[in-house]
Amino acid sequence: MPLAAPIPILRIFDEAKARAFYLDFLGFREDWAHRFEPSLPLYLQVSKGGCVLHLSEHHGDCCPGAALRIATEGLEHFQAELLAKQYGNARPGVETKPWGREMSITDPFGNRLVFTSE
């Protein structure tokens, strides 16, 4: 039985901050959004290349503070793009680790995204 790549669900608390971070800063695109009613929590799918994430304001879906490792080609180029945006809450750096290079960024809700390159 072949399995597909998992789609992580990350907890968010503020739609505007989530959109500013994931769409404007990281460059993900919004694939779709769902609410049962206008005043109820948002459930949003964003993607960039082959990376798909679900962002949820629903308290029962997941806990804040998750950590993801995302394999990335052109890590230094991605870092330069992010630094050029002068986002007020993150100035990511690339570090060399024994297992490869990585750039760690924490979203406004405490979720850590670690972009990796071998």
Sequence and secondary structure as in RCSB ss.txt:
>XXXX:A:sequence
MPLAAPIPILRIFDEAKARAFYLDFLGFREDWAHRFEPSLPLYLQVSKGGCVLHLSEHHGDCCPGAALRIATEGL
EHFQAELLAKQYGNARPGVETKPWGREMSITDPFGNRLVFTSE
>XXXX:A:secstr
        EEE S HHHHIIIIIIIT  EEEEEE SSTTS  EEEEEETTEEEEEE  TTT  S  EEEEE SSH
HHHHHHHHHTT TT    EEEETTEEEEEEE TTS EEEEEE 
